[in-house]
């Protein structure tokens, strides 16, 4: 697990467990999104990532869809 594939546990605890929408700027490979969606699968989660290879891994993992 590298820089783009980690979960900030402290931040995860700060996000309300019942948020309806989340926009993560710097989503990396989507590991934080995956962890949060386990807590709140009903959330509409958007991720933004500038590093193309990390972005591609997030898309390939299925945690995000391209819009």
C-alpha positions in Angstrom: 0.0 0.0 0.0 1.5 3.3 -1.1 0.7 6.9 -0.7 -2.4 6.7 -2.9 -3.8 3.5 -1.4 -4.2 4.3 2.2 -7.0 5.2 4.7 -6.7 8.0 7.1 -8.5 6.4 10.1 -8.6 9.7 12.1 -10.4 11.4 9.2 -12.7 8.5 8.7 -13.9 8.8 12.3 -14.7 12.5 11.6 -17.0 12.0 8.7 -20.6 11.8 9.8 -21.8 8.2 9.4 -25.0 9.3 7.9 -23.8 11.8 5.3 -25.9 11.8 2.1 -23.1 13.1 -0.1 -19.3 13.2 0.1 -16.8 14.8 -2.3 -13.2 13.7 -1.6 -10.6 15.9 -3.2 -7.4 13.8 -3.6 -9.1 10.4 -3.5 -6.1 8.4 -4.5 -7.0 4.8 -5.4 -10.3 5.1 -3.5 -9.4 3.2 -0.3 -10.9 5.9 1.9 -14.1 5.9 -0.1 -14.3 2.1 0.1 -13.9 2.2 3.9 -16.5 4.9 4.3 -19.0 3.2 2.0 -18.8 0.1 4.2 -20.1 2.4 7.0 -22.6 4.2 4.9 -23.4 2.3 1.6 -26.3 4.8 0.8 -24.0 7.7 0.5 -23.4 9.3 -3.0 -19.6 9.5 -3.0 -17.6 11.5 -5.5 -13.8 11.4 -5.7 -11.4 13.8 -7.5 -7.8 12.7 -8.2 -5.1 14.4 -10.3 -2.7 11.4 -10.5 -4.0 9.5 -13.5 -2.7 6.1 -12.4 -4.3 6.4 -9.0 -7.5 7.6 -10.6 -7.5 4.6 -12.9 -7.0 2.1 -10.1 -10.0 3.7 -8.3 -12.1 3.3 -11.4 -11.0 -0.2 -12.0 -11.8 -1.2 -8.4 -15.4 -0.2 -9.0 -15.6 2.2 -6.0 -16.2 5.1 -8.4 -17.8 5.4 -11.8 -16.8 7.9 -14.4 -19.3 10.7 -15.0 
